[in-house]
Amino acid sequence: MVTANQEKPDARERLLAAALQVFATKGYGQASTREICQLAGVNVAGIHYHFGDKASLYRELFRIQDQFSDLPPELDDPNTTLEDGIAA
C-alpha cells in the first residue's frame, strides 16, 4: 500500500519535469502538449488545468529557474542554444 509520503509527485510537478525534458530535446516549437502530458502520465487537459497553455508552462520553467541563486554558466553565454540553456 502506498502512503501519502510515498506518492509520486503531483501532476503539476510531473508536467514541469516532462516539459523540461521535451523542451530541452525538441525546442519549444517542436514540443507538443500531448507528448508532455503523455510523458508526465497526465490527462491531455492537464496543461490547461495547471498552466493555461503551452506558453505559460514554458514561462513557468523559467520562473522556477529564477528562484535559484547559482545559475549554470551556460546561461551567461550568448552562444548557448535554447535547448542547451534549458538542459543546463
Secondary structure as UniProt FT lines:
FT   HELIX           4..6
FT   HELIX           11..30
FT   HELIX           33..40
FT   TURN            44..45
FT   HELIX           46..50
FT   HELIX           54..66
FT   HELIX           73..76
FT   TURN            78..79
FT   HELIX           82..87
//
